[in-house]
């Protein structure tokens, strides 16, 4: 995980108070209807963990920051937790049905993290990823985004996940929801952002005053405001491992699923298997030929 991704422990309480949770329907889609063995990477204060537990899943929550996990443990004392990173997962091979990442995959070194995730997944296991993004099609939400100084960008992980050759069949779904914010929680929401968490006390106080002035202009006092979000959810299946066989890429179809139910096909890659048989084309020190088995 990048150094910037490790600043959240300084603002763990604000993070827990100010950040939105995840829609239950989105979590059900990500993990499936049956109880699963779930590893959560970058679990933070447990915003996603709580819904996973409510749905009956057996969750092992990990995060590189002890301060974030301390908050999670306070809310969920029965959940197994470990301090650890996605680049070095504290688990043996073939342990989990699902690996879940909420609002954290963009912090990972994917060259190291994706092989680790594939390693700990059971055959047919799922990598499930989600991001909550503000809906900045609404003018006052765009203004809030400018205060946060962290513009909304596409979080689509399909390309790096598929390019790894370790996963296939990426699906995508969107779920719209609202977070109720008030004069206090909007400050927590803004100051818990990574780009603001590491600033000086003077800079953070100036930002706090700026956010309160914004809320007083747009807010509803004690009634709060409804901040619109879209939860972008992705899931992919781990490619079965065949010992001794290298992986190359071949284009096939992936599926997009919107909350309205429409479907669109795009292209991604599945592995081809290259197998060698000892005849014609020699390897160093032996004789042999190459047989191409192309499962398209």
C-alpha positions in Angstrom: 0.0 0.0 0.0 1.2 3.5 -0.8 2.4 5.8 2.0 -0.5 8.2 1.3 -2.9 5.3 1.9 -1.5 4.9 5.4 -2.5 8.3 6.7 -6.0 7.3 7.8 -5.0 6.1 11.3 -4.5 9.8 12.2 -8.2 10.5 11.4 -9.7 7.1 12.2 -12.6 8.5 14.4 -13.5 11.1 11.8 -13.3 8.5 9.1 -15.8 6.3 11.0 -18.2 9.1 11.7 -18.1 10.8 8.3 -17.7 8.2 5.7 -20.8 6.4 4.2 -21.4 2.7 4.5 -22.2 0.5 1.6 -25.7 -0.4 0.2 -26.8 -3.8 1.4 -28.0 -4.7 -2.1 -24.5 -3.9 -3.5 -22.8 -6.1 -0.9 -25.3 -8.9 -1.6 -24.4 -8.7 -5.3 -20.6 -8.6 -4.6 -20.5 -11.6 -2.3 -23.6 -13.7 -3.2 -26.6 -15.0 -1.2 -24.9 -17.9 0.6 -22.6 -17.5 3.7 -19.0 -17.3 2.5 -15.5 -17.3 3.9 -14.5 -13.7 3.3 -11.1 -11.9 3.5 -11.5 -8.2 3.6 -8.4 -6.2 2.6 -8.1 -2.5 3.7 -11.1 -3.0 6.0 -10.4 0.3 7.8 -12.9 1.0 10.5 -15.3 -1.6 9.2 -17.8 0.4 7.1 -18.1 -2.6 4.7 -17.4 -5.2 7.4 -20.5 -4.5 9.3 -22.8 -5.3 6.3 -20.8 -8.4 5.5 -21.3 -9.7 9.1 -25.0 -8.8 9.0 -25.4 -10.9 5.9 -24.0 -13.9 7.7 -20.5 -14.1 6.2 -17.4 -15.4 8.1 -15.1 -12.3 7.8 -11.4 -11.9 8.4 -10.8 -8.2 8.4 -7.3 -6.9 7.6 -5.8 -3.4 7.4 -2.2 -2.1 7.6 -3.2 0.5 10.2 -3.8 -0.6 13.8 -5.6 2.6 14.7 -8.3 1.9 12.0 -8.7 -1.7 13.1 -9.1 -0.5 16.8 -12.3 1.3 15.7 -13.5 -1.8 13.8 -12.9 -4.0 16.8 -14.9 -1.7 19.0 -17.9 -2.1 16.7 -17.3 -5.8 15.9 -15.5 -7.5 18.7 -16.2 -11.0 17.4 -14.7 -10.4 14.0 -11.2 -11.8 13.4 -8.7 -9.1 12.5 -5.1 -8.9 11.4 -2.7 -6.0 10.7 -1.5 -6.7 7.2 -1.2 -5.5 3.7 -2.6 -6.7 0.4 0.9 -7.2 -0.9 1.6 -9.7 1.9 -1.6 -11.3 3.0 -1.4 -13.0 6.3 -3.1 -16.3 5.2 -2.2 -19.6 3.6 -3.1 -20.6 0.0 -6.6 -21.6 -0.9 -8.3 -20.2 2.2 -11.2 -17.9 1.2 -14.2 -18.0 -1.0 -14.2 -14.2 -1.6 -11.7 -11.4 -1.2 -13.4 -8.1 -0.7 -11.9 -4.6 -1.1 -13.9 -1.5 -0.3 -12.6 1.9 -1.3 -9.0 0.6 -1.2 -7.8 -1.2 -4.3 -6.4 2.0 -5.8 -3.9 2.1 -2.8 -2.5 -1.3 -3.6 0.7 -2.2 -5.5 -1.3 -4.4 -7.9 1.7 -6.2 -9.3 2.2 -7.7 -5.8 -1.4 -7.6 -4.5 -3.2 -9.4 -7.3 -1.0 -12.5 -7.2 -1.5 -12.6 -3.4 -5.2 -12.3 -3.7 -5.3 -15.1 -6.3 -3.1 -17.2 -4.1 -5.5 -17.2 -1.1 -8.7 -17.7 -3.1 -10.3 -21.1 -3.4 -10.9 -22.5 -6.9 -13.8 -20.5 -8.4 -13.3 -17.8 -5.8 -14.2 -14.2 -6.3 -12.4 -10.9 -6.1 -15.0 -8.3 -5.1 -14.3 -4.5 -5.2 -16.4 -1.5 -4.5 -16.1 2.3 -4.4 -18.5 4.9 -3.1 -18.4 8.0 -5.3 -20.3 11.3 -4.7 -22.7 12.0 -7.5 -21.3 15.3 -8.7 -23.9 15.8 -11.4 -25.7 17.9 -8.7 -24.2 21.5 -8.3 -24.0 21.6 -4.5 -22.2 18.2 -4.5 -19.7 19.5 -7.1 -19.0 22.5 -4.8 -18.4 20.1 -1.9 -16.0 18.2 -4.1 -14.1 21.3 -4.7 -13.8 21.8 -0.9 -12.5 18.3 -0.6 -9.9 19.0 -3.3 -10.1 15.4 -4.4 -12.0 15.2 -7.7 -14.1 12.1 -8.5 -12.2 9.9 -11.0 -13.1 6.6 -12.6 -12.3 3.7 -10.3 -12.8 0.9 -12.9 -10.3 -1.8 -12.1 -11.2 -4.1 -15.0 -8.0 -3.4 -17.1 -5.4 -4.1 -14.4 -7.3 -7.1 -13.0 -7.7 -8.7 -16.3 -4.2 -7.8 -17.6 -2.8 -9.7 -14.6 -4.0 -13.0 -16.2 -5.2 -14.2 -12.8 -8.9 -13.3 -13.0 -11.7 -13.5 -15.6 -15.3 -12.5 -16.2 -15.3 -9.1 -14.7 -18.9 -7.9 -14.0 -19.9 -4.4 -13.0 -23.0 -3.0 -11.2 -24.0 0.4 -9.9 -26.2 1.2 -6.9 -27.4 4.7 -6.1 -27.9 5.7 -2.4 -27.9 8.7 -0.1 -25.9 9.5 3.1 -27.5 11.8 5.7 -24.9 14.4 6.7 -25.2 17.2 9.3 -23.1 20.1 10.4 -20.8 17.8 12.3 -20.5 14.8 10.0 -19.8 16.9 6.9 -16.6 18.1 8.6 -15.6 14.5 9.4 -16.3 13.5 5.9 -14.1 16.2 4.4 -11.2 16.1 6.9 -11.0 12.3 6.7 -9.8 12.5 3.1 -6.3 11.3 2.5 -5.2 14.6 0.9 -6.3 16.6 3.9 -5.5 14.1 6.8 -1.8 14.8 6.7 -2.0 18.6 6.7 -1.0 20.9 9.6 -3.4 21.7 12.4 -3.7 25.3 11.1 -4.6 24.1 7.6 -7.1 21.6 8.9 -8.8 24.3 11.0 -9.0 26.6 8.1 -10.6 23.8 6.0 -13.1 23.1 8.9 -14.3 26.7 8.9 -14.6 26.6 5.2 -16.7 23.5 5.3 -19.0 24.8 8.0 -19.6 28.0 6.0 -20.5 25.8 3.0 -22.9 23.8 5.1 -24.6 26.8 6.6 -25.2 28.2 3.1 -26.7 24.9 1.8 -27.7 23.0 4.9 -30.9 22.2 6.7 -29.7 22.7 10.3 -30.5 19.8 12.6 -32.4 18.0 9.8 -29.2 17.5 7.8 -28.8 16.9 4.1 -29.0 13.9 1.8 -25.6 13.5 0.0 -26.1 11.4 -3.1 -23.7 8.6 -3.9 -23.2 5.9 -6.4 -21.7 2.6 -5.3 -19.6 1.1 -8.1 -19.2 -2.6 -7.6 -17.0 -5.1 -9.5 -16.4 -8.8 -9.2 -14.1 -11.2 -11.1 -13.4 -15.0 -10.8 -10.0 -16.3 -10.1 -8.5 -18.3 -13.0 -7.8 -21.9 -12.1 -4.2 -22.6 -11.5 -2.5 -25.3 -13.6 1.0 -26.0 -12.2 3.8 -25.6 -14.7 1.7 -24.0 -17.4 2.4 -20.3 -18.4 -0.5 -17.9 -19.0 -0.9 -15.7 -22.0 -3.9 -13.6 -23.1 -6.8 -14.1 -25.5 -9.8 -11.7 -25.9 -13.2 -12.8 -24.7 -16.4 -11.0 -23.4 -17.0 -9.4 -20.0 -20.4 -8.2 -18.8 -21.7 -4.9 -17.5 -24.7 -4.9 -15.2 -26.4 -1.7 -14.3 -28.9 -1.2 -11.5 -31.5 -0.9 -14.2 -30.7 -4.3 -15.6 -29.2 -3.3 -19.1 -26.3 -5.4 -20.5 -23.4 -4.4 -22.6 -20.5 -6.5 -23.8 -16.9 -5.4 -24.0 -13.6 -7.3 -24.3 -11.1 -8.6 -21.9 -8.7 -11.5 -21.6 -8.8 -15.1 -20.6 -5.7 -17.3 -20.3 -4.6 -19.7 -23.0 -2.7 -22.7 -21.9 0.7 -23.5 -23.5 1.7 -27.1 -23.1 5.0 -28.7 -24.2 5.4 -32.3 -25.5 8.9 -33.7 -25.9 9.5 -33.9 -29.7 10.6 -31.5 -32.4 11.4 -28.2 -30.7 14.2 -28.6 -28.1 14.4 -26.8 -24.8 18.0 -26.2 -23.6 19.5 -29.6 -22.8 16.5 -31.6 -24.1 14.5 -32.4 -27.2 10.9 -31.3 -27.5 8.2 -29.5 -29.5 5.5 -27.0 -28.5 1.8 -27.9 -28.7 -0.6 -24.9 -28.5 -3.9 -25.6 -26.8 -6.1 -22.5 -27.4 -9.4 -22.7 -25.3 -11.4 -20.0 -27.2 
